[in-house]
Amino acid sequence: MATWNELFLALSLLSSEENRTFPLGLLSFQGRFATNYTGLAAGILIAAVPILVLYMLLQKYIVGGLTAGAAKR
């Protein structure tokens, strides 16, 4: 829900293409009668891969931080 709220807020407030957020950039791959699925898939992949790599590198610390507050001593 927050992503859609951000999309509509950015769509209504931002006027230049230089300041577009990532969801607005992905929206440009969709037209009125056609959608560029290969471009859209490439954009989603470009957005997801760095986050997944960062998570894999820092997984030990992320899981440790999440479980540190869950254990009673």
PDB file of N, H, CA, C and O in Angstrom:
ATOM      1  N   MET A   1       0.812  -1.186   0.000  1.00  0.00           N
ATOM      2  CA  MET A   1       0.000   0.000   0.000  1.00  0.00           C
ATOM      3  C   MET A   1       0.862   1.258   0.000  1.00  0.00           C
ATOM      4  O   MET A   1       0.535   2.243  -0.663  1.00  0.00           O
ATOM      5  N   ALA A   2       1.957   1.220   0.743  1.00  0.00           N
ATOM      6  H   ALA A   2       2.222   0.421   1.281  1.00  0.00           H
ATOM      7  CA  ALA A   2       2.823   2.397   0.813  1.00  0.00           C
ATOM      8  C   ALA A   2       3.460   2.687  -0.541  1.00  0.00           C
ATOM      9  O   ALA A   2       3.677   3.848  -0.889  1.00  0.00           O
ATOM     10  N   THR A   3       3.758   1.642  -1.304  1.00  0.00           N
ATOM     11  H   THR A   3       3.581   0.699  -1.021  1.00  0.00           H
ATOM     12  CA  THR A   3       4.358   1.848  -2.625  1.00  0.00           C
ATOM     13  C   THR A   3       3.376   2.540  -3.554  1.00  0.00           C
ATOM     14  O   THR A   3       3.764   3.432  -4.309  1.00  0.00           O
ATOM     15  N   TRP A   4       2.112   2.143  -3.509  1.00  0.00           N
ATOM     16  H   TRP A   4       1.798   1.418  -2.896  1.00  0.00           H
ATOM     17  CA  TRP A   4       1.122   2.801  -4.355  1.00  0.00           C
ATOM     18  C   TRP A   4       0.905   4.244  -3.927  1.00  0.00           C
ATOM     19  O   TRP A   4       0.738   5.126  -4.770  1.00  0.00           O
ATOM     20  N   ASN A   5       0.908   4.492  -2.612  1.00  0.00           N
ATOM     21  H   ASN A   5       1.044   3.776  -1.927  1.00  0.00           H
ATOM     22  CA  ASN A   5       0.768   5.865  -2.137  1.00  0.00           C
ATOM     23  C   ASN A   5       1.935   6.717  -2.608  1.00  0.00           C
ATOM     24  O   ASN A   5       1.749   7.866  -3.009  1.00  0.00           O
ATOM     25  N   GLU A   6       3.137   6.156  -2.560  1.00  0.00           N
ATOM     26  H   GLU A   6       3.288   5.222  -2.234  1.00  0.00           H
ATOM     27  CA  GLU A   6       4.316   6.880  -3.033  1.00  0.00           C
ATOM     28  C   GLU A   6       4.230   7.129  -4.529  1.00  0.00           C
ATOM     29  O   GLU A   6       4.624   8.192  -5.007  1.00  0.00           O
ATOM     30  N   LEU A   7       3.721   6.160  -5.265  1.00  0.00           N
ATOM     31  H   LEU A   7       3.402   5.296  -4.876  1.00  0.00           H
ATOM     32  CA  LEU A   7       3.605   6.299  -6.717  1.00  0.00           C
ATOM     33  C   LEU A   7       2.682   7.462  -7.068  1.00  0.00           C
ATOM     34  O   LEU A   7       3.034   8.308  -7.890  1.00  0.00           O
ATOM     35  N   PHE A   8       1.520   7.505  -6.458  1.00  0.00           N
ATOM     36  H   PHE A   8       1.235   6.818  -5.790  1.00  0.00           H
ATOM     37  CA  PHE A   8       0.569   8.576  -6.785  1.00  0.00           C
ATOM     38  C   PHE A   8       1.054   9.939  -6.303  1.00  0.00           C
ATOM     39  O   PHE A   8       0.827  10.950  -6.968  1.00  0.00           O
ATOM     40  N   LEU A   9       1.721   9.973  -5.152  1.00  0.00           N
ATOM     41  H   LEU A   9       1.906   9.152  -4.612  1.00  0.00           H
ATOM     42  CA  LEU A   9       2.260  11.232  -4.662  1.00  0.00           C
ATOM     43  C   LEU A   9       3.354  11.742  -5.591  1.00  0.00           C
ATOM     44  O   LEU A   9       3.364  12.918  -5.952  1.00  0.00           O
ATOM     45  N   ALA A  10       4.275  10.861  -5.978  1.00  0.00           N
ATOM     46  H   ALA A  10       4.267   9.905  -5.685  1.00  0.00           H
ATOM     47  CA  ALA A  10       5.350  11.265  -6.886  1.00  0.00           C
ATOM     48  C   ALA A  10       4.798  11.625  -8.261  1.00  0.00           C
ATOM     49  O   ALA A  10       5.289  12.554  -8.901  1.00  0.00           O
ATOM     50  N   LEU A  11       3.790  10.905  -8.714  1.00  0.00           N
ATOM     51  H   LEU A  11       3.391  10.150  -8.193  1.00  0.00           H
ATOM     52  CA  LEU A  11       3.190  11.188 -10.017  1.00  0.00           C
ATOM     53  C   LEU A  11       2.531  12.564 -10.041  1.00  0.00           C
ATOM     54  O   LEU A  11       2.551  13.249 -11.064  1.00  0.00           O
ATOM     55  N   SER A  12       1.960  12.957  -8.936  1.00  0.00           N
ATOM     56  H   SER A  12       1.944  12.400  -8.106  1.00  0.00           H
ATOM     57  CA  SER A  12       1.280  14.253  -8.911  1.00  0.00           C
ATOM     58  C   SER A  12       2.222  15.418  -8.604  1.00  0.00           C
ATOM     59  O   SER A  12       1.946  16.546  -9.013  1.00  0.00           O
ATOM     60  N   LEU A  13       3.324  15.172  -7.896  1.00  0.00           N
ATOM     61  H   LEU A  13       3.548  14.256  -7.564  1.00  0.00           H
ATOM     62  CA  LEU A  13       4.197  16.267  -7.492  1.00  0.00           C
ATOM     63  C   LEU A  13       5.406  16.489  -8.401  1.00  0.00           C
ATOM     64  O   LEU A  13       5.828  17.628  -8.599  1.00  0.00           O
ATOM     65  N   LEU A  14       5.960  15.421  -8.949  1.00  0.00           N
ATOM     66  H   LEU A  14       5.617  14.496  -8.787  1.00  0.00           H
ATOM     67  CA  LEU A  14       7.176  15.554  -9.747  1.00  0.00           C
ATOM     68  C   LEU A  14       6.833  15.852 -11.199  1.00  0.00           C
ATOM     69  O   LEU A  14       5.994  15.186 -11.806  1.00  0.00           O
ATOM     70  N   SER A  15       7.495  16.859 -11.741  1.00  0.00           N
ATOM     71  H   SER A  15       8.177  17.400 -11.249  1.00  0.00           H
ATOM     72  CA  SER A  15       7.200  17.221 -13.127  1.00  0.00           C
ATOM     73  C   SER A  15       8.342  16.872 -14.078  1.00  0.00           C
ATOM     74  O   SER A  15       8.099  16.641 -15.262  1.00  0.00           O
ATOM     75  N   SER A  16       9.569  16.829 -13.595  1.00  0.00           N
ATOM     76  H   SER A  16       9.767  17.017 -12.633  1.00  0.00           H
ATOM     77  CA  SER A  16      10.688  16.554 -14.495  1.00  0.00           C
ATOM     78  C   SER A  16      11.070  15.078 -14.439  1.00  0.00           C
ATOM     79  O   SER A  16      10.882  14.412 -13.420  1.00  0.00           O
ATOM     80  N   GLU A  17      11.604  14.584 -15.540  1.00  0.00           N
ATOM     81  H   GLU A  17      11.756  15.124 -16.368  1.00  0.00           H
ATOM     82  CA  GLU A  17      12.012  13.187 -15.601  1.00  0.00           C
ATOM     83  C   GLU A  17      13.287  12.931 -14.811  1.00  0.00           C
ATOM     84  O   GLU A  17      13.576  11.784 -14.469  1.00  0.00           O
ATOM     85  N   GLU A  18      14.046  13.963 -14.518  1.00  0.00           N
ATOM     86  H   GLU A  18      13.811  14.894 -14.795  1.00  0.00           H
ATOM     87  CA  GLU A  18      15.288  13.798 -13.776  1.00  0.00           C
ATOM     88  C   GLU A  18      15.043  13.418 -12.319  1.00  0.00           C
ATOM     89  O   GLU A  18      15.891  12.776 -11.699  1.00  0.00           O
ATOM     90  N   ASN A  19      13.908  13.801 -11.773  1.00  0.00           N
ATOM     91  H   ASN A  19      13.219  14.322 -12.276  1.00  0.00           H
ATOM     92  CA  ASN A  19      13.615  13.563 -10.366  1.00  0.00           C
ATOM     93  C   ASN A  19      12.681  12.382 -10.133  1.00  0.00           C
ATOM     94  O   ASN A  19      12.173  12.213  -9.024  1.00  0.00           O
ATOM     95  N   ARG A  20      12.449  11.575 -11.136  1.00  0.00           N
ATOM     96  H   ARG A  20      12.862  11.711 -12.037  1.00  0.00           H
ATOM     97  CA  ARG A  20      11.517  10.458 -10.999  1.00  0.00           C
ATOM     98  C   ARG A  20      12.001   9.433  -9.990  1.00  0.00           C
ATOM     99  O   ARG A  20      13.198   9.173  -9.872  1.00  0.00           O
ATOM    100  N   THR A  21      11.057   8.855  -9.266  1.00  0.00           N
ATOM    101  H   THR A  21      10.084   9.066  -9.362  1.00  0.00           H
ATOM    102  CA  THR A  21      11.365   7.743  -8.377  1.00  0.00           C
ATOM    103  C   THR A  21      11.345   6.457  -9.200  1.00  0.00           C
ATOM    104  O   THR A  21      10.932   6.454 -10.360  1.00  0.00           O
ATOM    105  N   PHE A  22      11.796   5.364  -8.582  1.00  0.00           N
ATOM    106  H   PHE A  22      12.131   5.366  -7.640  1.00  0.00           H
ATOM    107  CA  PHE A  22      11.893   4.119  -9.334  1.00  0.00           C
ATOM    108  C   PHE A  22      10.538   3.597  -9.808  1.00  0.00           C
ATOM    109  O   PHE A  22      10.434   3.183 -10.963  1.00  0.00           O
ATOM    110  N   PRO A  23       9.491   3.597  -8.976  1.00  0.00           N
ATOM    111  CA  PRO A  23       8.190   3.149  -9.481  1.00  0.00           C
ATOM    112  C   PRO A  23       7.680   3.988 -10.660  1.00  0.00           C
ATOM    113  O   PRO A  23       7.031   3.460 -11.562  1.00  0.00           O
ATOM    114  N   LEU A  24       7.971   5.278 -10.651  1.00  0.00           N
ATOM    115  H   LEU A  24       8.499   5.707  -9.918  1.00  0.00           H
ATOM    116  CA  LEU A  24       7.574   6.112 -11.788  1.00  0.00           C
ATOM    117  C   LEU A  24       8.369   5.744 -13.036  1.00  0.00           C
ATOM    118  O   LEU A  24       7.834   5.774 -14.144  1.00  0.00           O
ATOM    119  N   GLY A  25       9.626   5.400 -12.865  1.00  0.00           N
ATOM    120  H   GLY A  25      10.060   5.375 -11.964  1.00  0.00           H
ATOM    121  CA  GLY A  25      10.423   4.962 -14.000  1.00  0.00           C
ATOM    122  C   GLY A  25       9.887   3.670 -14.596  1.00  0.00           C
ATOM    123  O   GLY A  25       9.875   3.502 -15.815  1.00  0.00           O
ATOM    124  N   LEU A  26       9.448   2.762 -13.741  1.00  0.00           N
ATOM    125  H   LEU A  26       9.458   2.899 -12.751  1.00  0.00           H
ATOM    126  CA  LEU A  26       8.870   1.507 -14.241  1.00  0.00           C
ATOM    127  C   LEU A  26       7.533   1.750 -14.925  1.00  0.00           C
ATOM    128  O   LEU A  26       7.162   1.021 -15.845  1.00  0.00           O
ATOM    129  N   LEU A  27       6.822   2.753 -14.486  1.00  0.00           N
ATOM    130  H   LEU A  27       7.123   3.345 -13.739  1.00  0.00           H
ATOM    131  CA  LEU A  27       5.539   3.083 -15.101  1.00  0.00           C
ATOM    132  C   LEU A  27       5.711   3.549 -16.546  1.00  0.00           C
ATOM    133  O   LEU A  27       4.786   3.428 -17.350  1.00  0.00           O
ATOM    134  N   SER A  28       6.876   4.076 -16.877  1.00  0.00           N
ATOM    135  H   SER A  28       7.627   4.174 -16.224  1.00  0.00           H
ATOM    136  CA  SER A  28       7.099   4.556 -18.239  1.00  0.00           C
ATOM    137  C   SER A  28       7.195   3.417 -19.255  1.00  0.00           C
ATOM    138  O   SER A  28       7.132   3.668 -20.459  1.00  0.00           O
ATOM    139  N   PHE A  29       7.345   2.178 -18.798  1.00  0.00           N
ATOM    140  H   PHE A  29       7.396   1.975 -17.820  1.00  0.00           H
ATOM    141  CA  PHE A  29       7.375   1.036 -19.714  1.00  0.00           C
ATOM    142  C   PHE A  29       5.970   0.594 -20.128  1.00  0.00           C
ATOM    143  O   PHE A  29       5.823  -0.293 -20.969  1.00  0.00           O
ATOM    144  N   GLN A  30       4.963   1.192 -19.555  1.00  0.00           N
ATOM    145  H   GLN A  30       5.083   1.912 -18.872  1.00  0.00           H
ATOM    146  CA  GLN A  30       3.588   0.830 -19.857  1.00  0.00           C
ATOM    147  C   GLN A  30       2.922   1.958 -20.619  1.00  0.00           C
ATOM    148  O   GLN A  30       2.931   3.112 -20.191  1.00  0.00           O
ATOM    149  N   GLY A  31       2.345   1.603 -21.756  1.00  0.00           N
ATOM    150  H   GLY A  31       2.338   0.665 -22.103  1.00  0.00           H
ATOM    151  CA  GLY A  31       1.626   2.578 -22.552  1.00  0.00           C
ATOM    152  C   GLY A  31       0.133   2.372 -22.434  1.00  0.00           C
ATOM    153  O   GLY A  31      -0.333   1.576 -21.618  1.00  0.00           O
ATOM    154  N   ARG A  32      -0.611   3.087 -23.248  1.00  0.00           N
ATOM    155  H   ARG A  32      -0.233   3.734 -23.910  1.00  0.00           H
ATOM    156  CA  ARG A  32      -2.069   2.962 -23.180  1.00  0.00           C
ATOM    157  C   ARG A  32      -2.544   1.647 -23.779  1.00  0.00           C
ATOM    158  O   ARG A  32      -3.467   1.021 -23.257  1.00  0.00           O
ATOM    159  N   PHE A  33      -1.922   1.228 -24.865  1.00  0.00           N
ATOM    160  H   PHE A  33      -1.172   1.736 -25.289  1.00  0.00           H
ATOM    161  CA  PHE A  33      -2.375   0.012 -25.551  1.00  0.00           C
ATOM    162  C   PHE A  33      -1.328  -1.087 -25.574  1.00  0.00           C
ATOM    163  O   PHE A  33      -1.618  -2.192 -26.031  1.00  0.00           O
ATOM    164  N   ALA A  34      -0.138  -0.823 -25.102  1.00  0.00           N
ATOM    165  H   ALA A  34       0.097   0.075 -24.731  1.00  0.00           H
ATOM    166  CA  ALA A  34       0.910  -1.835 -25.133  1.00  0.00           C
ATOM    167  C   ALA A  34       1.815  -1.674 -23.922  1.00  0.00           C
ATOM    168  O   ALA A  34       1.922  -0.593 -23.344  1.00  0.00           O
ATOM    169  N   THR A  35       2.467  -2.776 -23.550  1.00  0.00           N
ATOM    170  H   THR A  35       2.380  -3.654 -24.020  1.00  0.00           H
ATOM    171  CA  THR A  35       3.405  -2.772 -22.438  1.00  0.00           C
ATOM    172  C   THR A  35       4.698  -3.417 -22.895  1.00  0.00           C
ATOM    173  O   THR A  35       4.682  -4.477 -23.522  1.00  0.00           O
ATOM    174  N   ASN A  36       5.810  -2.786 -22.585  1.00  0.00           N
ATOM    175  H   ASN A  36       5.823  -1.925 -22.076  1.00  0.00           H
ATOM    176  CA  ASN A  36       7.121  -3.336 -22.902  1.00  0.00           C
ATOM    177  C   ASN A  36       7.529  -4.258 -21.753  1.00  0.00           C
ATOM    178  O   ASN A  36       8.188  -3.829 -20.806  1.00  0.00           O
ATOM    179  N   TYR A  37       7.126  -5.538 -21.846  1.00  0.00           N
ATOM    180  H   TYR A  37       6.590  -5.887 -22.615  1.00  0.00           H
ATOM    181  CA  TYR A  37       7.361  -6.477 -20.759  1.00  0.00           C
ATOM    182  C   TYR A  37       8.838  -6.776 -20.557  1.00  0.00           C
ATOM    183  O   TYR A  37       9.275  -6.972 -19.423  1.00  0.00           O
ATOM    184  N   THR A  38       9.611  -6.815 -21.627  1.00  0.00           N
ATOM    185  H   THR A  38       9.256  -6.656 -22.548  1.00  0.00           H
ATOM    186  CA  THR A  38      11.037  -7.103 -21.470  1.00  0.00           C
ATOM    187  C   THR A  38      11.747  -5.949 -20.765  1.00  0.00           C
ATOM    188  O   THR A  38      12.599  -6.183 -19.909  1.00  0.00           O
ATOM    189  N   GLY A  39      11.413  -4.725 -21.108  1.00  0.00           N
ATOM    190  H   GLY A  39      10.720  -4.535 -21.804  1.00  0.00           H
ATOM    191  CA  GLY A  39      11.998  -3.577 -20.426  1.00  0.00           C
ATOM    192  C   GLY A  39      11.565  -3.498 -18.975  1.00  0.00           C
ATOM    193  O   GLY A  39      12.370  -3.175 -18.101  1.00  0.00           O
ATOM    194  N   LEU A  40      10.305  -3.789 -18.714  1.00  0.00           N
ATOM    195  H   LEU A  40       9.651  -4.052 -19.424  1.00  0.00           H
ATOM    196  CA  LEU A  40       9.784  -3.786 -17.357  1.00  0.00           C
ATOM    197  C   LEU A  40      10.459  -4.858 -16.511  1.00  0.00           C
ATOM    198  O   LEU A  40      10.834  -4.601 -15.367  1.00  0.00           O
ATOM    199  N   ALA A  41      10.615  -6.053 -17.064  1.00  0.00           N
ATOM    200  H   ALA A  41      10.310  -6.262 -17.994  1.00  0.00           H
ATOM    201  CA  ALA A  41      11.286  -7.135 -16.347  1.00  0.00           C
ATOM    202  C   ALA A  41      12.748  -6.794 -16.077  1.00  0.00           C
ATOM    203  O   ALA A  41      13.269  -7.103 -15.005  1.00  0.00           O
ATOM    204  N   ALA A  42      13.409  -6.163 -17.036  1.00  0.00           N
ATOM    205  H   ALA A  42      12.987  -5.912 -17.907  1.00  0.00           H
ATOM    206  CA  ALA A  42      14.803  -5.759 -16.837  1.00  0.00           C
ATOM    207  C   ALA A  42      14.904  -4.694 -15.748  1.00  0.00           C
ATOM    208  O   ALA A  42      15.826  -4.733 -14.933  1.00  0.00           O
ATOM    209  N   GLY A  43      13.982  -3.758 -15.724  1.00  0.00           N
ATOM    210  H   GLY A  43      13.233  -3.726 -16.386  1.00  0.00           H
ATOM    211  CA  GLY A  43      13.989  -2.735 -14.685  1.00  0.00           C
ATOM    212  C   GLY A  43      13.763  -3.302 -13.302  1.00  0.00           C
ATOM    213  O   GLY A  43      14.419  -2.892 -12.345  1.00  0.00           O
ATOM    214  N   ILE A  44      12.840  -4.244 -13.187  1.00  0.00           N
ATOM    215  H   ILE A  44      12.307  -4.577 -13.965  1.00  0.00           H
ATOM    216  CA  ILE A  44      12.581  -4.887 -11.902  1.00  0.00           C
ATOM    217  C   ILE A  44      13.801  -5.681 -11.460  1.00  0.00           C
ATOM    218  O   ILE A  44      14.147  -5.682 -10.279  1.00  0.00           O
ATOM    219  N   LEU A  45      14.452  -6.356 -12.399  1.00  0.00           N
ATOM    220  H   LEU A  45      14.171  -6.356 -13.358  1.00  0.00           H
ATOM    221  CA  LEU A  45      15.655  -7.114 -12.079  1.00  0.00           C
ATOM    222  C   LEU A  45      16.778  -6.190 -11.615  1.00  0.00           C
ATOM    223  O   LEU A  45      17.493  -6.510 -10.665  1.00  0.00           O
ATOM    224  N   ILE A  46      16.933  -5.063 -12.272  1.00  0.00           N
ATOM    225  H   ILE A  46      16.352  -4.804 -13.044  1.00  0.00           H
ATOM    226  CA  ILE A  46      17.964  -4.100 -11.883  1.00  0.00           C
ATOM    227  C   ILE A  46      17.692  -3.560 -10.483  1.00  0.00           C
ATOM    228  O   ILE A  46      18.630  -3.261  -9.743  1.00  0.00           O
ATOM    229  N   ALA A  47      16.425  -3.434 -10.114  1.00  0.00           N
ATOM    230  H   ALA A  47      15.664  -3.678 -10.715  1.00  0.00           H
ATOM    231  CA  ALA A  47      16.078  -2.943  -8.787  1.00  0.00           C
ATOM    232  C   ALA A  47      16.251  -4.017  -7.721  1.00  0.00           C
ATOM    233  O   ALA A  47      16.652  -3.705  -6.600  1.00  0.00           O
ATOM    234  N   ALA A  48      15.958  -5.272  -8.043  1.00  0.00           N
ATOM    235  H   ALA A  48      15.633  -5.525  -8.954  1.00  0.00           H
ATOM    236  CA  ALA A  48      15.938  -6.325  -7.035  1.00  0.00           C
ATOM    237  C   ALA A  48      17.306  -6.934  -6.758  1.00  0.00           C
ATOM    238  O   ALA A  48      17.585  -7.302  -5.617  1.00  0.00           O
ATOM    239  N   VAL A  49      18.155  -7.051  -7.755  1.00  0.00           N
ATOM    240  H   VAL A  49      17.928  -6.753  -8.682  1.00  0.00           H
ATOM    241  CA  VAL A  49      19.430  -7.747  -7.583  1.00  0.00           C
ATOM    242  C   VAL A  49      20.339  -7.079  -6.547  1.00  0.00           C
ATOM    243  O   VAL A  49      20.875  -7.788  -5.695  1.00  0.00           O
ATOM    244  N   PRO A  50      20.541  -5.769  -6.568  1.00  0.00           N
ATOM    245  CA  PRO A  50      21.419  -5.188  -5.535  1.00  0.00           C
ATOM    246  C   PRO A  50      20.897  -5.390  -4.115  1.00  0.00           C
ATOM    247  O   PRO A  50      21.688  -5.585  -3.192  1.00  0.00           O
ATOM    248  N   ILE A  51      19.586  -5.346  -3.930  1.00  0.00           N
ATOM    249  H   ILE A  51      18.944  -5.188  -4.680  1.00  0.00           H
ATOM    250  CA  ILE A  51      19.016  -5.554  -2.605  1.00  0.00           C
ATOM    251  C   ILE A  51      19.240  -6.992  -2.157  1.00  0.00           C
ATOM    252  O   ILE A  51      19.578  -7.229  -0.997  1.00  0.00           O
ATOM    253  N   LEU A  52      19.056  -7.960  -3.060  1.00  0.00           N
ATOM    254  H   LEU A  52      18.782  -7.768  -4.002  1.00  0.00           H
ATOM    255  CA  LEU A  52      19.274  -9.358  -2.713  1.00  0.00           C
ATOM    256  C   LEU A  52      20.737  -9.646  -2.412  1.00  0.00           C
ATOM    257  O   LEU A  52      21.038 -10.397  -1.484  1.00  0.00           O
ATOM    258  N   VAL A  53      21.648  -9.065  -3.176  1.00  0.00           N
ATOM    259  H   VAL A  53      21.403  -8.455  -3.929  1.00  0.00           H
ATOM    260  CA  VAL A  53      23.080  -9.265  -2.928  1.00  0.00           C
ATOM    261  C   VAL A  53      23.474  -8.666  -1.584  1.00  0.00           C
ATOM    262  O   VAL A  53      24.224  -9.280  -0.826  1.00  0.00           O
ATOM    263  N   LEU A  54      22.978  -7.485  -1.287  1.00  0.00           N
ATOM    264  H   LEU A  54      22.368  -6.986  -1.902  1.00  0.00           H
ATOM    265  CA  LEU A  54      23.268  -6.854  -0.006  1.00  0.00           C
ATOM    266  C   LEU A  54      22.720  -7.679   1.151  1.00  0.00           C
ATOM    267  O   LEU A  54      23.378  -7.819   2.182  1.00  0.00           O
ATOM    268  N   TYR A  55      21.534  -8.219   0.989  1.00  0.00           N
ATOM    269  H   TYR A  55      20.999  -8.105   0.152  1.00  0.00           H
ATOM    270  CA  TYR A  55      20.964  -9.065   2.028  1.00  0.00           C
ATOM    271  C   TYR A  55      21.790 -10.326   2.221  1.00  0.00           C
ATOM    272  O   TYR A  55      22.030 -10.737   3.356  1.00  0.00           O
ATOM    273  N   MET A  56      22.229 -10.950   1.128  1.00  0.00           N
ATOM    274  H   MET A  56      22.034 -10.616   0.206  1.00  0.00           H
ATOM    275  CA  MET A  56      23.033 -12.172   1.257  1.00  0.00           C
ATOM    276  C   MET A  56      24.360 -11.892   1.951  1.00  0.00           C
ATOM    277  O   MET A  56      24.845 -12.728   2.714  1.00  0.00           O
ATOM    278  N   LEU A  57      24.952 -10.735   1.698  1.00  0.00           N
ATOM    279  H   LEU A  57      24.558 -10.056   1.078  1.00  0.00           H
ATOM    280  CA  LEU A  57      26.218 -10.397   2.339  1.00  0.00           C
ATOM    281  C   LEU A  57      26.050 -10.073   3.827  1.00  0.00           C
ATOM    282  O   LEU A  57      26.932 -10.377   4.630  1.00  0.00           O
ATOM    283  N   LEU A  58      24.935  -9.464   4.194  1.00  0.00           N
ATOM    284  H   LEU A  58      24.218  -9.217   3.542  1.00  0.00           H
ATOM    285  CA  LEU A  58      24.720  -9.022   5.559  1.00  0.00           C
ATOM    286  C   LEU A  58      23.699  -9.864   6.321  1.00  0.00           C
ATOM    287  O   LEU A  58      23.206  -9.444   7.368  1.00  0.00           O
ATOM    288  N   GLN A  59      23.381 -11.049   5.802  1.00  0.00           N
ATOM    289  H   GLN A  59      23.781 -11.390   4.951  1.00  0.00           H
ATOM    290  CA  GLN A  59      22.341 -11.887   6.385  1.00  0.00           C
ATOM    291  C   GLN A  59      22.632 -12.244   7.839  1.00  0.00           C
ATOM    292  O   GLN A  59      21.723 -12.244   8.668  1.00  0.00           O
ATOM    293  N   LYS A  60      23.875 -12.544   8.151  1.00  0.00           N
ATOM    294  H   LYS A  60      24.614 -12.544   7.477  1.00  0.00           H
ATOM    295  CA  LYS A  60      24.238 -12.929   9.516  1.00  0.00           C
ATOM    296  C   LYS A  60      23.920 -11.807  10.502  1.00  0.00           C
ATOM    297  O   LYS A  60      23.412 -12.060  11.594  1.00  0.00           O
ATOM    298  N   TYR A  61      24.216 -10.588  10.120  1.00  0.00           N
ATOM    299  H   TYR A  61      24.629 -10.382   9.233  1.00  0.00           H
ATOM    300  CA  TYR A  61      23.983  -9.448  11.006  1.00  0.00           C
ATOM    301  C   TYR A  61      22.499  -9.087  11.091  1.00  0.00           C
ATOM    302  O   TYR A  61      22.013  -8.686  12.149  1.00  0.00           O
ATOM    303  N   ILE A  62      21.790  -9.229   9.985  1.00  0.00           N
ATOM    304  H   ILE A  62      22.185  -9.555   9.126  1.00  0.00           H
ATOM    305  CA  ILE A  62      20.360  -8.908   9.979  1.00  0.00           C
ATOM    306  C   ILE A  62      19.589  -9.893  10.851  1.00  0.00           C
ATOM    307  O   ILE A  62      18.760  -9.483  11.663  1.00  0.00           O
ATOM    308  N   VAL A  63      19.856 -11.188  10.691  1.00  0.00           N
ATOM    309  H   VAL A  63      20.529 -11.521  10.031  1.00  0.00           H
ATOM    310  CA  VAL A  63      19.169 -12.199  11.477  1.00  0.00           C
ATOM    311  C   VAL A  63      19.580 -12.090  12.939  1.00  0.00           C
ATOM    312  O   VAL A  63      18.748 -12.258  13.831  1.00  0.00           O
ATOM    313  N   GLY A  64      20.850 -11.813  13.190  1.00  0.00           N
ATOM    314  H   GLY A  64      21.526 -11.676  12.466  1.00  0.00           H
ATOM    315  CA  GLY A  64      21.309 -11.639  14.569  1.00  0.00           C
ATOM    316  C   GLY A  64      20.637 -10.460  15.255  1.00  0.00           C
ATOM    317  O   GLY A  64      20.284 -10.538  16.431  1.00  0.00           O
ATOM    318  N   GLY A  65      20.462  -9.380  14.528  1.00  0.00           N
ATOM    319  H   GLY A  65      20.748  -9.316  13.572  1.00  0.00           H
ATOM    320  CA  GLY A  65      19.787  -8.216  15.086  1.00  0.00           C
ATOM    321  C   GLY A  65      18.313  -8.457  15.338  1.00  0.00           C
ATOM    322  O   GLY A  65      17.755  -7.954  16.314  1.00  0.00           O
ATOM    323  N   LEU A  66      17.678  -9.224  14.463  1.00  0.00           N
ATOM    324  H   LEU A  66      18.131  -9.633  13.670  1.00  0.00           H
ATOM    325  CA  LEU A  66      16.256  -9.519  14.655  1.00  0.00           C
ATOM    326  C   LEU A  66      16.026 -10.459  15.834  1.00  0.00           C
ATOM    327  O   LEU A  66      15.033 -10.325  16.549  1.00  0.00           O
ATOM    328  N   THR A  67      16.928 -11.401  16.038  1.00  0.00           N
ATOM    329  H   THR A  67      17.734 -11.510  15.456  1.00  0.00           H
ATOM    330  CA  THR A  67      16.743 -12.365  17.119  1.00  0.00           C
ATOM    331  C   THR A  67      17.317 -11.888  18.435  1.00  0.00           C
ATOM    332  O   THR A  67      17.033 -12.497  19.467  1.00  0.00           O
ATOM    333  N   ALA A  68      18.113 -10.826  18.452  1.00  0.00           N
ATOM    334  H   ALA A  68      18.343 -10.332  17.614  1.00  0.00           H
ATOM    335  CA  ALA A  68      18.725 -10.359  19.699  1.00  0.00           C
ATOM    336  C   ALA A  68      17.666  -9.864  20.685  1.00  0.00           C
ATOM    337  O   ALA A  68      17.810 -10.074  21.889  1.00  0.00           O
ATOM    338  N   GLY A  69      16.645  -9.235  20.219  1.00  0.00           N
ATOM    339  H   GLY A  69      16.528  -9.064  19.240  1.00  0.00           H
ATOM    340  CA  GLY A  69      15.617  -8.725  21.114  1.00  0.00           C
ATOM    341  C   GLY A  69      14.555  -9.741  21.462  1.00  0.00           C
ATOM    342  O   GLY A  69      13.722  -9.487  22.331  1.00  0.00           O
ATOM    343  N   ALA A  70      14.567 -10.887  20.803  1.00  0.00           N
ATOM    344  H   ALA A  70      15.244 -11.093  20.097  1.00  0.00           H
ATOM    345  CA  ALA A  70      13.510 -11.878  21.019  1.00  0.00           C
ATOM    346  C   ALA A  70      13.828 -12.828  22.175  1.00  0.00           C
ATOM    347  O   ALA A  70      12.911 -13.440  22.722  1.00  0.00           O
ATOM    348  N   ALA A  71      15.087 -12.968  22.559  1.00  0.00           N
ATOM    349  H   ALA A  71      15.832 -12.470  22.114  1.00  0.00           H
ATOM    350  CA  ALA A  71      15.462 -13.933  23.593  1.00  0.00           C
ATOM    351  C   ALA A  71      15.430 -13.283  24.978  1.00  0.00           C
ATOM    352  O   ALA A  71      15.942 -12.180  25.173  1.00  0.00           O
ATOM    353  N   LYS A  72      14.821 -13.985  25.932  1.00  0.00           N
ATOM    354  H   LYS A  72      14.405 -14.881  25.774  1.00  0.00           H
ATOM    355  CA  LYS A  72      14.797 -13.517  27.312  1.00  0.00           C
ATOM    356  C   LYS A  72      16.033 -14.049  28.027  1.00  0.00           C
ATOM    357  O   LYS A  72      16.473 -15.172  27.782  1.00  0.00           O
ATOM    358  N   ARG A  73      16.579 -13.233  28.905  1.00  0.00           N
ATOM    359  H   ARG A  73      16.221 -12.321  29.104  1.00  0.00           H
ATOM    360  CA  ARG A  73      17.757 -13.687  29.652  1.00  0.00           C
ATOM    361  C   ARG A  73      17.451 -13.816  31.104  1.00  0.00           C
ATOM    362  O   ARG A  73      18.324 -14.187  31.888  1.00  0.00           O
TER     363      ARG A  73
END
